[in-house]
Protein backbone atom coordinates (compact mmCIF):
# COMPACT_ATOMS: atom_id res chain seq x y z
CA UNK A 1 0.00 0.00 0.00
CA UNK A 2 1.52 3.33 -1.10
CA UNK A 3 0.39 6.44 0.76
CA UNK A 4 0.07 9.69 -1.18
CA UNK A 5 1.96 12.85 -0.28
CA UNK A 6 -1.16 14.59 1.05
CA UNK A 7 -1.92 11.67 3.37
CA UNK A 8 1.66 11.63 4.62
CA UNK A 9 1.56 15.39 5.27
CA UNK A 10 -1.65 15.02 7.30
CA UNK A 11 -0.15 12.16 9.33
CA UNK A 12 3.06 14.14 9.90
CA UNK A 13 1.03 17.13 11.15
CA UNK A 14 -0.91 14.85 13.50
CA UNK A 15 2.40 13.42 14.69
CA UNK A 16 3.89 16.86 15.35
CA UNK A 17 0.92 18.04 17.42
CA UNK A 18 0.68 14.70 19.25
CA UNK A 19 4.39 14.82 20.04
CA UNK A 20 3.97 18.25 21.67
CA UNK A 21 0.95 17.01 23.63
CA UNK A 22 2.80 13.89 24.79
CA UNK A 23 5.81 15.98 25.85
CA UNK A 24 3.55 18.34 27.81
CA UNK A 25 1.82 15.44 29.60
CA UNK A 26 5.13 13.70 30.30
CA UNK A 27 6.71 16.82 31.78
CA UNK A 28 3.58 17.45 33.85
CA UNK A 29 4.18 14.17 35.72
CA UNK A 30 7.16 15.78 37.45
CA UNK A 31 4.84 18.31 39.10
CA UNK A 32 1.91 17.85 41.55
CA UNK A 33 -0.72 17.72 38.79
CA UNK A 34 -4.03 15.86 39.18
CA UNK A 35 -3.26 12.24 38.33
CA UNK A 36 -6.61 11.18 36.80
CA UNK A 37 -6.49 14.11 34.35
CA UNK A 38 -3.06 12.98 33.15
CA UNK A 39 -4.29 9.41 32.79
CA UNK A 40 -7.15 10.50 30.53
CA UNK A 41 -4.79 12.68 28.50
CA UNK A 42 -2.27 9.92 27.86
CA UNK A 43 -5.01 7.46 26.88
CA UNK A 44 -6.26 9.94 24.27
CA UNK A 45 -2.81 9.84 22.67
CA UNK A 46 -2.92 6.11 21.99
CA UNK A 47 -5.02 6.51 18.83
CA UNK A 48 -2.75 9.13 17.17
CA UNK A 49 0.32 7.10 18.18
CA UNK A 50 -1.02 4.02 16.38
CA UNK A 51 -2.14 6.13 13.41
CA UNK A 52 1.19 7.96 13.01
CA UNK A 53 3.50 5.02 13.62
CA UNK A 54 1.35 2.67 11.54
CA UNK A 55 1.24 5.22 8.71
CA UNK A 56 5.03 5.59 8.89
CA UNK A 57 5.49 1.82 8.51
CA UNK A 58 3.15 1.80 5.49
CA UNK A 59 5.01 4.75 3.95
CA UNK A 60 8.39 3.08 4.49
CA UNK A 61 7.26 -0.25 3.05
CA UNK A 62 5.44 1.37 0.14
CA UNK A 63 8.20 3.73 -0.98
CA UNK A 64 11.31 1.79 0.08
CA UNK A 65 13.23 5.04 0.27
CA UNK A 66 16.72 5.73 1.56
CA UNK A 67 17.19 7.83 4.68
CA UNK A 68 20.25 10.08 4.48
CA UNK A 69 21.43 11.70 7.72
CA UNK A 70 23.70 14.65 6.87
CA UNK A 71 26.85 15.53 8.77
CA UNK A 72 25.34 18.90 9.76
CA UNK A 73 22.09 20.86 9.62
CA UNK A 74 18.46 20.14 10.65
CA UNK A 75 18.61 16.52 9.50
CA UNK A 76 21.44 15.76 11.89
CA UNK A 77 19.62 17.61 14.69
CA UNK A 78 16.50 15.48 14.15
CA UNK A 79 18.56 12.27 14.12
CA UNK A 80 20.37 13.24 17.33
CA UNK A 81 17.06 14.19 18.97
CA UNK A 82 15.60 10.77 18.10
CA UNK A 83 18.70 9.06 19.43
CA UNK A 84 18.46 11.03 22.67
CA UNK A 85 14.73 10.25 22.89
CA UNK A 86 15.46 6.54 22.45
CA UNK A 87 18.00 6.64 25.26
CA UNK A 88 15.64 8.58 27.52
CA UNK A 89 12.75 6.18 26.82
CA UNK A 90 14.95 3.25 27.83
CA UNK A 91 16.15 4.97 31.01
CA UNK A 92 12.59 6.05 31.82
CA UNK A 93 11.39 2.46 31.46
CA UNK A 94 13.92 1.11 33.95
CA UNK A 95 13.95 4.02 36.40
CA UNK A 96 10.20 4.64 36.69
CA UNK A 97 9.14 1.86 39.04
CA UNK A 98 5.72 1.21 40.47
CA UNK A 99 5.26 -0.96 43.56
CA UNK A 100 1.76 -1.82 42.33
CA UNK A 101 -1.22 -0.76 40.26
CA UNK A 102 -2.90 2.34 41.77
CA UNK A 103 -6.59 1.77 42.52
CA UNK A 104 -9.42 3.76 44.07
CA UNK A 105 -12.18 1.68 45.64
CA UNK A 106 -14.92 2.37 48.20
CA UNK A 107 -13.47 5.71 49.18
CA UNK A 108 -10.00 4.27 49.76
CA UNK A 109 -6.77 4.16 47.76
CA UNK A 110 -4.60 1.10 47.22
CA UNK A 111 -1.60 -0.29 45.38
CA UNK A 112 -2.46 -3.65 43.86
CA UNK A 113 0.55 -5.94 43.41
CA UNK A 114 -0.51 -9.28 41.91
CA UNK A 115 -3.76 -9.29 43.86
CA UNK A 116 -2.26 -8.08 47.13
CA UNK A 117 -3.55 -4.61 48.00
CA UNK A 118 -1.75 -2.15 50.25
CA UNK A 119 -3.63 0.90 51.55
CA UNK A 120 -2.19 4.33 50.68
CA UNK A 121 -3.32 7.92 51.09
CA UNK A 122 -4.60 10.32 48.44
CA UNK A 123 -1.18 11.93 47.84
CA UNK A 124 0.49 8.56 47.32
CA UNK A 125 -2.30 7.55 44.95
CA UNK A 126 -1.81 10.72 42.88
CA UNK A 127 1.94 10.15 42.75
CA UNK A 128 1.45 6.54 41.63
CA UNK A 129 -0.85 7.72 38.83
CA UNK A 130 1.76 10.25 37.72
CA UNK A 131 4.45 7.57 37.67
CA UNK A 132 2.15 5.33 35.63
CA UNK A 133 1.55 8.11 33.10
CA UNK A 134 5.28 8.94 33.01
CA UNK A 135 6.12 5.34 32.16
CA UNK A 136 3.47 5.06 29.44
CA UNK A 137 4.00 8.50 27.92
CA UNK A 138 7.73 7.84 27.56
CA UNK A 139 6.95 5.05 25.09
CA UNK A 140 4.34 7.19 23.33
CA UNK A 141 6.91 9.94 22.86
CA UNK A 142 9.33 7.51 21.23
CA UNK A 143 6.83 5.90 18.85
CA UNK A 144 5.29 9.21 17.77
CA UNK A 145 8.72 10.79 17.35
CA UNK A 146 10.06 7.95 15.21
CA UNK A 147 6.83 7.78 13.20
CA UNK A 148 6.81 11.52 12.48
CA UNK A 149 10.48 11.48 11.44
CA UNK A 150 9.87 8.56 9.05
CA UNK A 151 6.90 10.36 7.51
CA UNK A 152 8.99 13.48 6.93
CA UNK A 153 11.76 11.34 5.44
CA UNK A 154 9.23 9.73 3.09
CA UNK A 155 8.21 13.19 1.83
CA UNK A 156 11.82 14.19 1.28
CA UNK A 157 12.64 10.95 -0.54
CA UNK A 158 11.14 12.28 -3.78
CA UNK A 159 13.50 15.26 -3.84
CA UNK A 160 16.91 15.22 -5.56
CA UNK A 161 19.67 13.85 -3.36
CA UNK A 162 22.03 16.34 -1.75
CA UNK A 163 25.53 16.66 -3.20
CA UNK A 164 27.26 16.33 0.17
CA UNK A 165 27.96 12.78 1.32
CA UNK A 166 25.64 11.89 4.21
CA UNK A 167 27.05 10.77 7.54
CA UNK A 168 24.65 7.81 7.69
CA UNK A 169 22.47 6.26 4.97
CA UNK A 170 19.72 3.75 5.73
CA UNK A 171 18.63 2.00 2.53
CA UNK A 172 15.22 0.45 3.20
CA UNK A 173 15.19 -1.29 -0.19
CA UNK A 174 18.42 -3.23 0.37
CA UNK A 175 18.04 -3.20 4.18
CA UNK A 176 21.55 -1.78 4.50
CA UNK A 177 23.15 0.86 6.73
CA UNK A 178 26.15 2.78 5.40
CA UNK A 179 28.07 5.32 7.49
CA UNK A 180 31.17 7.47 7.33
CA UNK A 181 34.09 6.34 9.50
CA UNK A 182 33.41 9.06 12.09
CA UNK A 183 29.70 8.19 12.30
CA UNK A 184 30.53 4.48 12.51
CA UNK A 185 32.79 5.11 15.51
CA UNK A 186 30.08 7.19 17.21
CA UNK A 187 27.39 4.55 16.61
CA UNK A 188 29.73 1.77 17.73
CA UNK A 189 30.56 3.51 21.02
CA UNK A 190 26.88 4.23 21.58
CA UNK A 191 26.05 0.55 20.94
CA UNK A 192 28.71 -0.72 23.36
CA UNK A 193 27.63 1.64 26.14
CA UNK A 194 23.95 0.83 25.55
CA UNK A 195 24.67 -2.92 25.74
CA UNK A 196 26.50 -2.53 29.05
CA UNK A 197 23.82 -0.29 30.58
CA UNK A 198 21.04 -2.64 29.47
CA UNK A 199 22.88 -5.65 30.91
CA UNK A 200 23.30 -3.85 34.23
CA UNK A 201 19.59 -3.08 34.50
CA UNK A 202 18.54 -6.58 33.42
CA UNK A 203 20.74 -8.18 36.08
CA UNK A 204 20.07 -5.72 38.88
CA UNK A 205 16.40 -4.83 38.29
CA UNK A 206 14.10 -5.03 41.30
CA UNK A 207 11.83 -7.52 39.48
CA UNK A 208 14.69 -10.04 39.67
CA UNK A 209 14.66 -11.54 43.16
CA UNK A 210 18.19 -12.81 42.69
CA UNK A 211 18.53 -13.56 38.95
CA UNK A 212 18.95 -17.26 38.23
CA UNK A 213 22.11 -18.61 36.57
CA UNK A 214 20.38 -19.26 33.24
CA UNK A 215 19.00 -15.71 33.13
CA UNK A 216 22.40 -14.23 34.00
CA UNK A 217 24.14 -16.44 31.43
CA UNK A 218 21.69 -15.43 28.69
CA UNK A 219 22.10 -11.71 29.46
CA UNK A 220 25.92 -11.99 29.52
CA UNK A 221 25.95 -13.95 26.23
CA UNK A 222 23.73 -11.42 24.45
CA UNK A 223 25.76 -8.52 25.88
CA UNK A 224 29.07 -10.02 24.71
CA UNK A 225 27.59 -10.61 21.25
CA UNK A 226 26.44 -6.99 21.00
CA UNK A 227 29.75 -5.61 22.30
CA UNK A 228 31.71 -7.63 19.73
CA UNK A 229 29.36 -6.53 16.96
CA UNK A 230 29.56 -2.85 17.82
CA UNK A 231 33.30 -3.02 18.50
CA UNK A 232 33.71 -4.12 14.90
CA UNK A 233 31.92 -0.90 13.89
CA UNK A 234 34.48 1.08 15.91
CA UNK A 235 37.38 -0.85 14.35
CA UNK A 236 36.06 -0.25 10.84
CA UNK A 237 35.61 3.43 11.58
CA UNK A 238 39.14 3.79 12.93
CA UNK A 239 40.55 2.06 9.86
CA UNK A 240 38.73 4.58 7.65
CA UNK A 241 36.35 2.04 6.08
CA UNK A 242 32.68 2.80 5.57
Residue pairs with C-beta under 8 A, 6 or more apart in sequence:
1 58
1 61
1 62
2 62
2 63
3 11
3 55
3 58
3 59
3 62
3 154
5 155
5 158
7 55
8 55
8 59
8 151
8 154
8 155
9 155
11 51
11 52
11 55
11 56
11 59
11 147
11 151
12 52
12 148
12 151
12 152
12 155
14 48
14 51
14 52
15 48
15 52
15 144
15 147
15 148
15 151
16 148
18 45
18 48
18 49
18 52
18 144
19 141
19 144
19 145
19 148
21 41
21 45
22 42
22 45
22 49
22 137
22 140
22 141
22 144
23 141
25 38
25 41
25 42
25 45
25 133
25 137
26 133
26 134
26 137
26 138
26 141
28 38
29 38
29 130
29 131
29 133
29 134
29 137
30 134
32 126
33 130
34 126
35 102
35 125
35 126
35 127
35 128
35 129
35 130
35 133
36 129
38 129
38 130
38 133
39 129
39 132
39 133
41 133
42 133
42 136
42 137
42 140
45 137
45 140
45 144
46 140
48 144
49 140
49 143
49 144
49 147
52 143
52 144
52 147
52 148
52 151
53 143
53 144
53 146
53 147
54 147
55 147
55 151
56 146
56 147
56 148
56 150
56 151
56 154
57 150
59 150
59 151
59 154
60 150
60 154
60 172
63 154
63 157
63 172
64 172
64 173
65 153
65 154
65 157
65 172
65 173
66 157
66 169
66 170
66 171
66 172
66 173
67 150
67 153
67 169
67 170
67 172
68 75
68 161
68 162
68 166
68 168
68 169
69 75
69 76
69 79
69 166
69 167
69 168
69 169
69 170
69 183
70 76
70 162
70 164
70 166
70 167
71 164
71 165
71 166
71 167
71 180
71 183
76 167
78 149
78 152
79 168
81 145
82 145
82 146
82 149
83 190
85 141
85 142
85 145
86 142
87 194
88 138
89 138
89 139
89 141
89 142
90 194
90 197
90 198
92 134
92 135
92 138
93 135
93 138
93 139
94 201
94 205
96 131
96 134
96 135
96 138
97 131
97 206
98 111
98 128
98 131
98 132
98 135
99 111
99 113
99 118
99 128
100 110
100 111
100 112
100 113
100 116
100 117
100 118
100 128
101 111
101 112
101 113
101 132
102 109
102 110
102 111
102 112
102 120
102 125
102 128
102 129
102 132
103 109
103 110
103 111
103 112
103 117
104 110
104 125
108 119
109 119
109 120
109 121
109 122
109 124
109 125
110 117
110 118
110 119
110 120
111 117
111 118
111 120
111 124
111 128
120 128
165 180
166 180
167 179
167 180
167 182
167 183
168 177
168 178
168 179
168 180
168 183
168 187
169 177
169 178
169 179
170 176
170 177
171 177
171 178
178 242
179 187
179 237
179 242
180 242
181 236
181 237
181 238
181 239
181 240
181 241
181 242
182 237
183 237
184 233
184 234
184 236
184 237
184 242
185 233
185 234
185 237
185 238
187 230
187 233
188 230
188 231
188 232
188 233
188 234
188 237
189 230
189 234
190 230
191 226
191 229
191 230
191 233
192 226
192 227
192 230
192 231
192 234
195 223
195 226
195 227
195 230
196 223
196 227
198 223
199 219
199 220
199 222
199 223
202 208
202 211
202 219
203 211
203 216
203 219
208 215
211 219
236 242
